[in-house]
Amino acid sequence: MKHKLLHIITAMLLCLAGFSYAQPIAAGGNHSHFVCTAGIVQGVGTNFSGQLGDNTLTDRKIPTNASGLTGILAVGAGYSHTVYLKDDGTVWASGSNGYGQLGDGTTVSKRVAVQVVGLTNIIAIAVGDNHSVFLKSDGTVWAVGWNTGGQLGDGTTVDKSTPVQVTGLSGITAISAGMFHTLCLKNDGTAWATGGNYYGQVGNAPLFGTNIPVQIDVTGITKISAGATFSLFLKGDGTVWGVGSNQYGEMGASNPGMNYTPFQIAGLSGITAMCGGFLHSLFLKNNGTVWAIGDNNYGQLGDGTTTQRHTPFQIAGLTGITAIAAGKYHSLFLKNNFTSWATGLNNAGQLGDGTLIDKHAPVQVNGVCFVALETEEHTIENSVSVYPNPCHEQLSIQLNDYNNTIAEIYNLQGQLLQSIKLQSSNTAISVSDLQTGVYLVHLKNPKGTIVEKIIKD
């Protein structure tokens, strides 16, 4: 095994804190999905358009396998369609297709996943209500489906059934999709948005929106999340900012109604991940706890009530959480012991507990596979950044508590390629000898292990 030369980064660099391209769980309109360690996908809930991809139109109360899919790295769920990212960089989709959101050149719904045409080297996916967005390894963004608000960002408002390139974007590292809009994060810490702006979700753009990307007035961003009609931004200091609709408190007690100027959401710190739903938001802290805010008519906030909450609060009983997902009226949580939990509306069985009864506090999903990113993940209780992603010549690792931490790089076949002990809170590793593709970085110390997926371009 060849050890790589390390050197210390002395300049202040943009960090994508805790960034990962993979989405191991996804919550849609009334359906939920889980990426299994074996690379298959299981789904549960409504299936009227084939969004579970199991070659039926039968709703499921217990998770069922999507047909014919293997090597899946990520899954995204829309109102009634589902998108799957494979480890070969291709994208597949099933479910509703009335707007062309499956990207197969038709507007015919599919019960079994079909390949999205013309896409290669895809490293991330994002799914809105009726459109789908794709990030390529070269930093460009592509989109397909419903375009009434300009959410495809191609300079038109015409729906597309095959992917088109989003205009004027490069150096993109993350994407997210809402009901009428799309968010993109650049490698300089800026966020860009395109689409309908009916609630201010695109920021200081024309009232009715834009069909080409415009910059949001927030900087130093490490993560983005598009709710239905609002946008969330995580900054490098662990604070969260928002813009757009706040009619149900989905962005806190401050600034009710519609907001066209980003503002900081009070009461949140140490946040490492966030997820905007239809009318509620979820936030994952660096200690593995989950905080929630917004509409709660069906118990989607998991506090045992159906009371709307305008101040972020910790969801009781959830610890060791590694991933979160917010659907229309339900929420999903992945724990570091591979179990999945859910709360909220359950009219189609989307909580996966074998019933059709709404839950006001998290219940365990029954019969679901082990859900993890290839290997077990634990929460290391401080901020970790692995960037840039995609990387080319070198990979930088920022970890405040770097003492006794080993960085290991594996390929997707599980072969250990590098193993290095971190010598600083800011360390760079040469990756010039790695071939183009997807790799796993394991950061191990006495507090546990965190796994990050990286792309070598």
C-alpha positions in Angstrom: 0.0 0.0 0.0 1.4 3.3 -1.1 1.2 6.2 1.4 0.5 9.6 -0.1 2.3 12.9 0.7 0.4 15.1 3.2 0.6 18.8 3.7 -1.2 21.3 5.8 -3.7 23.7 4.3 -2.9 27.1 5.7 -5.5 29.1 3.8 -9.1 29.4 4.7 -11.0 27.0 2.4 -14.7 26.4 1.7 -15.8 23.2 3.4 -18.7 21.0 2.5 -19.4 20.0 6.1 -20.4 16.4 6.3 -21.3 16.4 2.6 -22.3 13.1 1.0 -23.7 12.5 -2.5 -25.8 9.5 -1.4 -29.3 9.6 0.0 -29.9 6.4 1.8 -33.5 7.2 2.6 -36.1 9.3 0.8 -39.6 10.5 1.6 -42.0 11.5 -1.2 -45.7 12.4 -1.4 -47.0 9.3 0.3 -44.2 6.9 -0.2 -40.8 6.1 1.3 -37.6 4.5 0.0 -34.5 2.9 1.6 -31.2 2.0 -0.1 -30.0 -1.3 1.2 -26.3 -2.2 1.9 -26.5 -4.7 -0.9 -27.3 -1.9 -3.4 -31.0 -2.7 -3.8 -33.9 -0.4 -3.0 -37.0 -1.0 -1.0 -40.1 1.1 -1.0 -43.3 1.4 1.0 -46.6 3.4 0.7 -48.7 4.5 -2.2 -48.0 2.9 -5.6 -50.8 4.2 -7.8 -48.4 5.2 -10.6 -45.7 2.5 -10.0 -43.5 4.8 -7.8 -42.4 1.8 -5.8 -41.0 0.3 -8.9 -42.1 -3.3 -8.0 -44.0 -3.9 -11.3 -47.4 -3.5 -9.6 -49.8 -0.7 -8.7 -50.4 -2.1 -5.2 -49.8 0.0 -2.1 -47.5 -1.6 0.4 -47.5 -1.4 4.2 -44.2 -3.3 4.5 -41.2 -2.5 2.4 -40.9 -4.3 -1.0 -38.0 -4.5 -3.4 -37.9 -2.4 -6.5 -37.7 -4.8 -9.5 -34.4 -5.2 -11.4 -32.3 -2.6 -9.7 -28.9 -3.3 -8.3 -25.8 -1.2 -7.4 -28.0 1.7 -6.3 -26.1 4.5 -4.4 -28.9 7.0 -3.9 -32.7 7.4 -4.2 -34.9 10.4 -4.5 -38.7 10.6 -4.2 -41.1 13.1 -5.7 -44.8 13.5 -5.4 -45.5 10.2 -7.3 -42.2 9.3 -9.0 -38.9 7.9 -7.8 -35.4 8.3 -9.2 -32.4 5.9 -8.6 -28.7 6.6 -9.0 -26.6 3.6 -9.9 -22.9 3.0 -9.2 -22.1 3.2 -12.9 -23.2 6.8 -13.1 -26.5 6.0 -14.8 -30.0 7.1 -13.6 -33.2 5.1 -13.5 -36.8 6.2 -12.6 -40.3 4.8 -12.1 -43.8 6.1 -11.4 -45.7 9.1 -12.7 -44.5 10.5 -16.0 -47.2 12.9 -17.1 -44.6 15.8 -17.3 -41.8 13.7 -18.6 -40.1 13.6 -15.1 -38.8 10.0 -15.7 -36.7 11.3 -18.5 -37.2 8.4 -20.9 -38.5 10.5 -23.7 -42.2 9.7 -23.1 -45.0 10.8 -20.8 -46.1 7.3 -19.9 -45.9 6.2 -16.3 -43.7 3.2 -15.5 -44.2 0.4 -12.9 -40.6 -0.8 -13.3 -37.6 1.6 -13.4 -36.5 2.8 -16.8 -33.2 4.4 -17.7 -33.1 8.2 -18.0 -31.8 8.8 -21.5 -28.6 10.5 -22.3 -27.1 10.7 -18.8 -23.7 9.4 -17.8 -21.3 10.2 -15.0 -24.0 11.3 -12.7 -22.9 11.7 -9.1 -26.1 13.2 -7.4 -29.8 13.3 -7.9 -32.6 15.6 -6.6 -36.3 15.1 -7.1 -39.0 17.7 -6.9 -42.8 17.3 -7.1 -42.8 16.6 -10.8 -39.3 17.3 -12.0 -35.9 15.6 -11.6 -32.4 17.1 -11.4 -29.0 15.5 -12.0 -25.5 16.6 -11.1 -22.7 15.4 -13.4 -19.1 14.8 -12.3 -18.0 17.8 -14.4 -20.0 20.1 -12.2 -22.9 20.7 -14.7 -26.5 20.3 -13.8 -29.2 18.7 -16.0 -33.0 18.5 -15.4 -36.2 17.0 -16.8 -40.0 17.1 -16.3 -42.4 19.8 -15.2 -41.1 23.3 -16.1 -44.1 25.6 -15.5 -42.1 27.9 -13.2 -38.8 27.6 -15.0 -37.5 25.0 -12.5 -35.5 23.2 -15.2 -33.4 26.4 -15.7 -33.0 26.0 -19.5 -34.4 29.5 -20.3 -37.9 28.2 -21.1 -41.1 27.2 -19.3 -41.7 24.2 -21.5 -41.8 20.7 -20.0 -39.1 18.3 -21.1 -39.2 14.5 -21.3 -35.4 14.2 -21.9 -32.8 15.9 -19.8 -31.7 19.4 -20.7 -28.7 21.3 -19.3 -29.4 24.0 -16.7 -28.1 27.2 -18.2 -24.9 29.0 -17.0 -23.9 26.7 -14.1 -20.5 25.2 -13.5 -18.6 24.0 -10.4 -21.8 22.7 -8.8 -21.3 20.4 -5.8 -24.9 19.8 -4.6 -28.5 20.1 -5.9 -32.0 20.1 -4.3 -35.5 20.3 -5.8 -38.7 21.7 -4.5 -42.2 22.0 -5.9 -41.6 24.8 -8.4 -37.9 25.5 -7.9 -34.4 24.0 -8.0 -31.4 24.9 -5.8 -27.7 24.4 -6.7 -24.6 24.9 -4.5 -21.4 26.0 -6.1 -17.9 25.2 -5.0 -17.4 28.8 -3.9 -20.1 28.6 -1.2 -22.8 30.4 -3.2 -26.3 29.1 -3.9 -28.2 29.5 -7.1 -31.9 29.0 -7.8 -34.2 28.8 -10.7 -38.0 28.4 -11.0 -41.2 29.8 -9.5 -40.8 32.5 -6.8 -44.4 32.7 -5.7 -43.5 32.5 -2.1 -40.0 34.0 -2.3 -38.2 30.6 -2.4 -35.8 32.0 -5.1 -35.0 35.1 -3.1 -34.6 38.5 -4.6 -35.7 37.3 -8.1 -38.7 38.5 -10.1 -42.0 37.9 -8.3 -43.1 35.1 -10.6 -39.6 33.6 -10.8 -36.9 32.9 -13.3 -36.2 30.3 -15.9 -32.4 30.7 -15.6 -30.4 30.4 -12.3 -29.9 33.5 -10.2 -27.7 33.8 -7.1 -29.3 33.7 -3.6 -28.1 36.4 -1.3 -26.3 34.1 1.2 -22.6 33.1 1.2 -20.4 30.6 3.0 -22.9 27.8 2.4 -22.1 24.2 2.8 -25.4 22.5 2.2 -28.8 23.3 0.6 -32.3 21.9 0.9 -35.4 22.9 -1.1 -38.7 22.5 0.7 -41.9 22.7 -1.3 -42.1 26.5 -1.4 -39.0 27.5 0.7 -35.3 27.1 0.7 -32.8 26.2 3.5 -29.1 27.0 3.6 -26.6 25.6 6.0 -23.5 27.8 6.6 -20.1 26.6 7.7 -20.6 27.8 11.2 -23.6 25.4 11.7 -26.3 28.1 11.4 -29.2 27.7 9.1 -30.8 30.4 6.9 -34.0 30.3 5.0 -36.0 32.1 2.4 -39.6 31.7 1.0 -42.8 30.5 2.6 -43.0 30.5 6.4 -46.8 30.4 6.7 -46.7 27.3 8.9 -43.5 28.1 10.8 -41.5 25.8 8.6 -38.6 28.3 9.0 -39.3 29.4 12.6 -41.2 32.1 14.5 -39.4 35.0 12.8 -40.5 36.4 9.5 -44.0 34.7 9.1 -45.6 34.7 5.7 -43.6 35.1 2.4 -39.9 36.1 2.5 -37.8 37.3 -0.4 -34.7 38.0 1.7 -32.8 35.2 3.5 -32.8 35.3 7.3 -31.2 33.2 10.0 -33.5 30.6 11.6 -33.3 31.2 15.4 -32.6 28.4 17.9 -30.4 26.2 15.7 -26.6 25.5 16.1 -24.3 22.7 15.4 -26.4 21.5 12.5 -24.8 19.1 10.0 -27.8 18.2 7.8 -31.3 19.5 7.1 -34.3 18.6 5.1 -37.2 20.7 3.9 -40.6 19.0 3.5 -43.9 20.2 2.3 -44.7 22.4 5.3 -42.2 21.3 7.9 -38.4 21.1 8.3 -36.0 18.6 10.0 -32.5 19.4 11.2 -29.8 16.9 12.2 -27.3 18.1 14.9 -23.7 17.0 15.3 -24.6 14.9 18.4 -27.0 12.7 16.4 -30.2 14.3 17.6 -33.0 15.6 15.4 -34.8 19.0 15.7 -38.1 19.9 13.9 -40.3 22.8 13.1 -43.5 23.7 11.2 -46.8 22.0 10.3 -47.7 19.0 12.4 -51.3 18.1 11.4 -50.4 14.5 11.0 -47.7 14.1 13.6 -44.8 14.6 11.1 -42.8 16.5 13.8 -42.8 13.4 16.0 -43.5 15.2 19.3 -46.6 13.1 20.2 -49.0 15.8 19.2 -50.5 17.4 16.1 -49.7 20.9 17.3 -47.9 23.3 14.9 -44.5 24.3 16.2 -42.8 27.6 15.3 -39.7 27.1 17.4 -37.2 24.3 16.7 -37.4 21.5 19.3 -35.6 18.2 19.8 -37.6 15.1 18.8 -37.6 12.9 22.0 -36.2 9.4 21.8 -34.2 9.9 18.6 -30.4 9.5 19.1 -27.6 8.2 16.9 -29.4 9.5 13.8 -27.3 9.6 10.6 -29.8 10.6 8.0 -33.2 12.4 7.8 -35.9 12.8 5.1 -39.0 15.0 5.1 -41.9 14.0 2.8 -45.2 15.7 2.3 -46.7 14.9 5.7 -44.3 12.3 7.1 -40.7 12.1 8.2 -38.0 9.4 8.1 -34.9 8.8 10.3 -32.0 6.4 9.9 -30.1 5.4 13.0 -26.5 4.3 13.3 -27.6 0.7 14.2 -29.1 0.4 10.7 -32.7 0.7 11.8 -35.2 3.2 10.2 -37.9 5.1 12.0 -40.9 7.1 10.8 -43.7 9.4 12.0 -46.7 11.3 10.5 -49.3 10.5 7.9 -49.7 6.8 7.2 -52.8 6.6 5.0 -51.0 4.5 2.4 -48.6 2.7 4.7 -45.7 5.0 4.0 -44.4 4.7 7.6 -43.7 1.0 6.9 -45.0 -0.3 10.3 -47.5 -2.6 8.8 -50.5 -0.4 9.6 -52.5 2.5 8.0 -52.7 4.4 11.3 -51.0 7.8 11.6 -48.2 8.1 14.1 -47.4 11.2 16.2 -44.1 9.9 17.5 -41.4 7.8 15.6 -42.1 4.1 15.1 -39.7 1.6 13.7 -40.1 0.6 10.1 -40.8 -3.1 9.9 -39.1 -5.6 7.6 -36.8 -3.1 6.0 -33.3 -4.0 4.9 -30.1 -2.8 6.6 -29.7 0.8 5.4 -26.2 2.2 5.3 -23.6 3.5 2.9 -21.7 0.3 2.2 -20.4 0.2 5.8 -21.6 1.0 9.2 -21.8 4.7 10.0 -21.6 6.3 13.4 -21.8 9.9 14.5 -18.5 11.6 15.3 -19.5 14.5 17.4 -17.8 17.4 15.7 -17.8 18.9 12.2 -16.1 16.9 9.5 -15.5 18.2 5.9 -14.2 16.2 3.0 -13.7 18.5 -0.1 -13.6 19.3 -2.9 -16.2 16.8 -4.1 -15.6 16.0 -6.9 -11.9 16.0 -6.4 -9.1 15.9 -8.9 -5.5 16.1 -7.7 -6.0 16.3 -3.9 -8.6 15.7 -1.3 -8.8 17.9 1.8 -10.1 16.7 5.2 -11.1 19.1 7.9 -11.8 17.5 11.3 -11.5 19.6 14.5 -10.8 16.6 16.8 -8.2 14.9 14.5 -6.2 13.2 17.3 -6.0 9.4 16.8 -8.0 9.7 13.6 -7.2 7.4 10.6 -8.4 8.2 7.1 -8.9 5.2 4.9 -9.9 5.3 1.2 -11.8 2.3 -0.2 -13.1 1.5 -3.7 -16.6 0.2 -4.1 -15.3 -3.3 -4.2 -14.2 -2.9 -0.6 -10.4 -2.8 -1.4 -8.4 -0.5 0.9 -6.3 1.8 -1.2 -4.9 4.3 1.3 -4.6 4.5 5.1 -3.2 7.7 6.7 -3.2 9.1 10.2 -4.3 12.7 10.3 -1.7 15.1 11.6 -3.7 18.3 11.6 -7.3 19.6 11.7 -6.8 20.6 8.0 -5.0 17.9 6.0 -4.7 17.3 2.2 -4.2 13.9 0.6 -3.0 13.4 -2.9 -5.5 11.4 -5.0 -3.9 11.9 -8.4 -3.2 8.2 -8.7 -6.8 7.2 -8.2 -8.8 6.4 -11.3 -12.0 8.3 -12.1 -14.9 6.9 -10.1 -16.6 6.7 -6.7 -14.7 6.0 -3.5 -15.5 5.8 0.2 -13.5 7.7 2.8 -13.6 6.2 6.3 -12.6 8.5 9.1 -12.0 6.4 12.2 -11.3 7.5 15.8 -12.2 6.3 19.3 -15.6 8.1 19.0 -16.6 6.0 16.0 -16.5 6.0 12.2 -17.9 8.4 9.6 -18.1 7.4 6.0 -18.1 9.9 3.1 -18.6 9.1 -0.5 -16.2 11.1 -2.9 -16.0 11.4 -6.6 -12.6 11.4 -8.4 -12.9 13.2 -11.7 
